[in-house]
Amino acid sequence: MSLKFIKPGLQTSIQDAGRTGLMHQGISRSGAMDSVSLQLANWLVSNDINQAAIEITLVGPTIEFTDSYLIAICGAEFELTLNDTVIVNNKIIHVNKGDVLEFKQLRKGVRAYLAIAGKLKVDKIFASQSTHLTANFGGYKGRQIKAGDILGIKDKYKPNKRELPKEYRPRYSSSYLLRCTEGLEVDSFDKETINRFYNSTYKISNDSNRMGLRLDGDAVVSGKSVELISTGLVQGSIQVPPSGLPIISSVDGQTIGGYPRIANVISSDLNILGQLKVGDKVNCLLISRENALQQFKLKKTFLDILLLN
């Protein structure tokens, strides 16, 4: 039982919820850039919600199935065909031996997740099947998928019949609001500079990737001389390098950094980072840590209503 990749797509890889508890050893979390879409795809086929699936980025693959499967696709919207018949996201799709699934033009978002009612035959490294594309380990041979690769499937089963409710389907645009809390080095910036940061509209730079999202726009210049000892970074940390153009750390990013952190994207908005493409506009909104915790609880409750049933 397997999948054959006729075309690989731009950056197709195996990702799960990532690695935890290893950042002190220099191993970043990795995993799905949009963890919510990963969980929704897994829920549709009755998998463990954090199980490994296929992450598809910007340009999708063409896949031939060597057996019958039940699959689901969530996240970014592509034009999808199965044997030249149009299919859609957010519902269970039955495929038969010899069927060909093709991801055509991208319509909305950046990353889609293909989950299969079964398990991918890839080894776990540091308790995760995720591909760390920067460090070249995990997933399928430590790299993104190439044409001709064959990905094994085991333990397939027939899941419950499900379709994703409309209120759980993502909405994509070219402009996003990222809610943030203060960064640990916010005192390195004067009030005028902080206000400029939060009142500016930035664009996602062409230099962005799974390590980090670089922002183009008004430079943020520190109002004070500051020397930092490199300290921990997490997904969503917003650093300001000497150029003054902010960098948002992401899943494959460095575990430590020496630039001042002006802000941190709140946990509830981290999945948005996985759907930002070059040229998309972002604004940052400062909220309190108490509000951030409340938003985390609200989103968790909203997802739990679906995912735990």
N, C-alpha and C positions, 0 to 999 in steps of 0.2 A: 504494500500500500504506500503510495507516494504521490508527490506533485512534481511535475517537470516544468522548469522555467524556460519557455521558448524565447521570451524576451525578459530581461531582468528588471527593467525600469531604471530610474535614475539612482535611487538609493534604497533598495529593498533589503530589509534585514529582519532578523528574529529578535523580538523584544518582549519582555514580561514586565513585572513591576519594578525590576531593578535590584540592586544589591544594597543592603543596609548594614550599618555598623562597621564599615571598613574605611571610612574616610580618614581616620587617624593613621591608616597605613598607606595613604595616598591613592586609594581606589575609589573613584567616584561612583555614584549610584548607577549611572547608565539607565537602561530601561526605556519604556515608552515615553516619547515626548508629550503625548496627550494621553495620560493615564485614564482619564474618564472614558474616552472613546474605546480604549483597549478593554476596559471593564464592561462596557455596554455590549461590545461584540461578543465577548466571552459569555455574558449573561444570556444572550439570545440562543446560543447553542448549549446552554446548561453546563458550561465549564466552570472551574474555579475562576472567579472574576479576575484574578491577577495572573492567570496562566499565560504562557508564551503564545504569541500570535505573530502574524507577519505584518510588519510596519511598512507602509508604502508611501513614498515621498515624491510629490510634484509630478513625476512621470511614472505611470504604473506599469506593471509587468503583464505579460501574456503567459497564462498557466494552463498546462494540460493535466488532467486528472487521470490517474491510472486505475482508479477504483471509484465506486460510488461514495459520496460523502454528503453531509449536511454542513453548510457553511453560513457565515454571516459577515457582513461588511459594515463597519461604522466609521464615523469621522468624516474626513473630507469627501466631497461629492465628485466622483468621476462619471463620465459616460461609461456605462458598464454593459458588456454584452456577453452572453453565454451561447456559444454556437451562433453568433450573429443576431440573437434575440435579445432585446433590451431588458435588463434587470435593474433593480434598485437597491439602495442601502436599507439598513434598519429592519430587515426581516430574514427569516431562515430561507436559504436557497438550496434546493436539492440538485446535486450534480452527479452525473453518471460516468462510468469508465469511458475515456476518450473525449469527454467534453472539454472545450477550450473556453476559458474565462479571459476576457480581454479588458484591461483598463485603458480607456481611450482618453479623450480630452478632459483635463481637470476643469471643473466648474467652480467649485467653492472650497476654501480651506487649503491645507497643504498635505496633511497626513491622514491616511485611512488605515484601518486595521482589519485584517482578514483572519477570522477565528474559525477553527474547524472542530467539529464534534469528535474529538480524539486528542491525542498528544503528539507533539512534534518530536521526532527522534533526534534530539541534539543533547549533548551532555551538559550538565550543570557545572559551572565554575564559580566558586565562592557562593554557592547556594542559589544561583540564578542561571537561566538560559539566555539572558540578554547578550546581544552583541555589543561590545565596547569598540566602536568603530575607530576611535582615536588610538587606543592601545592594542587593537587587533587581537582580541581574545573573546571567547564566548560565542554563543549562537552557532551559525553554520560556518565552520572553519575560521572563525574570528574575523569575518569580513562580510561585506554586503554580497547579495546574491548576484551570480553571473549567469549568462546564457548557457543553458545545458545542465545547470545544477539540478539534482534530484533530491528532494527533501522527503525523508521517510515519515510516515504516520503510523502510530500504533494505538491500540485500545480504542478504536472508533466505536461509537454507540449511537442510538437514536435518542435525541434530546426531546424535551417537552416542546410542544408547538408554541412559538412565541413571536410577537411582533413588537417593536419598540414603540411605546406610546408617544404621541406627538409632542407632549411637554418635555420629553427627554431627548428630542432630536436637536442637535446644535444648530445655531444660526451663525452664519459667517458673513463678514463684510470686509471692507478694506480699511476700516478705522476701528480701533479698540481702545477701551479704557482699562488701564492696569491699576488696581488699588494697591497701595504700598504703605508700609510702616517705615518709621525712621531707621536709617542705617546706623551702625555703631559709631561711625566716624562723622556723623552729620555735623558735629561741632567744628569740623575742619572747614566748613563752608559758611560764609556770612549770610545773613538773612536775605539780602538782595539776590544772591546766587541761588539759594534754595527756592525762592519764589520764581526765579526764571526757569529753573528746572521743572517745577510743577505747572507752570503756565505755558510751557513750550510744547509744540507738536513735533514729534520725531518720526523719521521714516526708518524702516528696517533696511540696514545696509546689505550690500551684496556680499560682504565678508562674513555674514552670519552662518552658523552651522549648529550641530548638536553640542558643541562646546560652549557656545555663547552667541547672543544676539547683539550685534553692534548697532548703535543708533546714530543716525545722521540728523543734524539740526544745529541749534544754538549750542555752542561750547559752554560747558559748566566749569568755570575756573575757581579753584579753591581760593578763598580769601585769606588763608593763613598758611604759613610754612609748616609742613607736616612731614615727619619721617615715621614710617610705620614698619613694625616687624610683621612679616607675612603671617597672616592669620586665616582662619577657616572660612571657606566659601560654601554656600549651598545653592541649589537651584533657586533662582529668583534674586540672588544678591546683585545689586546694581553698583558697580564700581565706576570710578571716574579716573581714567588714566591721564597722563600729562596733556594729551590732545584736547581734553575737556569733553570728548564725546563718550557718553556712557556705554557700558557693556553690561548686559544682563547674563549672568552665569546660567548655564543649562546642564542637562543631565550628564554629558560626557566631559564637563568642564574640569578645570583644575580644582583641587581640594583646598588649596591655600592661595592667597594672593596678597600683594603688597600695596594695592591702590585703595584709597579711602572709599568706603561704602556710604553713599548718600541715602540709599533706600533699599528696601527689600519688597519684592512682589509678594503679596499675601498668598498663602497656600491655596485658597479657594480659586485663585486666578492663574495658577501655574499651568493648567492644561491649555490655556489660551496661547502660551508661548509656543506650543507645538503646532499651532495653526497659523503662525505669522509668516508671511512670505515677503520677499524683497519688494520694497516700495509701499508696504502697508504702513498706515499711520498709527501711532500710539501716543496717548497722553497718560500721564501718571497722576493719581489722586491720592493725597496723603490722608490716611485714616489712623485712628488710635489702635494700639495693640488689643485693647478690649473689644473694639469693633471687629478687628480682624479675627479674633477668637470666636466671636458671635457668628460671623459669616462662615467660618469653618464648620461650626456646629450645624448651622442651617443647611449648608450644602451636603454635609454628611447625612443628615436626617433625610433630606430630599432623595439622595441616591440610595440610602438604605431601604427606603420604602419599596423601591423597585428591586435592587440587587439582592436583598436578603429574602426575597419571596420567589 
